[in-house]
Amino acid sequence: MSERSEGTIELVIPAKLEYLDLVDNVVEAVNELMHFDEDTKTAVSISVVEAGTNAIQHGCLKNGVQGVVKMAFEVAPDVLTVTILDPGAGFDPTKLPDPTSPENLLRERGRGIFIMRQMMDEVTFDFDRGCAVRLVKHRR
């Protein structure tokens, strides 16, 4: 297998949903750098776009915050770490409704973080300087 690149790719987008296609294109390129298999590429793409959507909708637009969403893709030989940062106040991840409980099964929203947690190896949050979501995927 060929040698893998290392480094950090940074992306800053306006807090507008139409920029998520650009995010998806960057994720596709990063997935290629990581030499991920197709299932892993899909998991990373879905998770990063979902985190970006949440950052725009909840971290910016819902709170009336103008600004940008920052993303950093840290590429290492066997692990990809993606950090998505928005200027929002954050939330309490322990108080999210369970999307698998009967009363939530038919809800149209509320599954994004659950999906990220199922698809990524690690999902963590930091609210020190806005809302930061950290997604980690190991190459197997």
C-alpha angles and dihedrals in degrees: 000000000000123000114270126232122241129205145082126283115199126201127184118189134178112256092260126119093225089072092065090088088062090049090051090052091051091048089051091054092046090050088055091050089053093049089226119175118248096265092051092046089054092048093050093045095049092046097048094046090047091050090047091050091051091048091053098041101037104021096045120008099038090051095042090243115152115207146077141304115230124207130188122192110198108198117198129164096267106009138054119203119190121189120193115193128189131173094242126120094247130225142246107271091195091063099056115123116252105253090202095059114105095247091055101041095095097041114120094218140033104072102097100096091040089054092047090051091051095048103039130060093230134013118182136166133216123187101182096108105015121308117321123184117194118201121189128191124179122209110238 
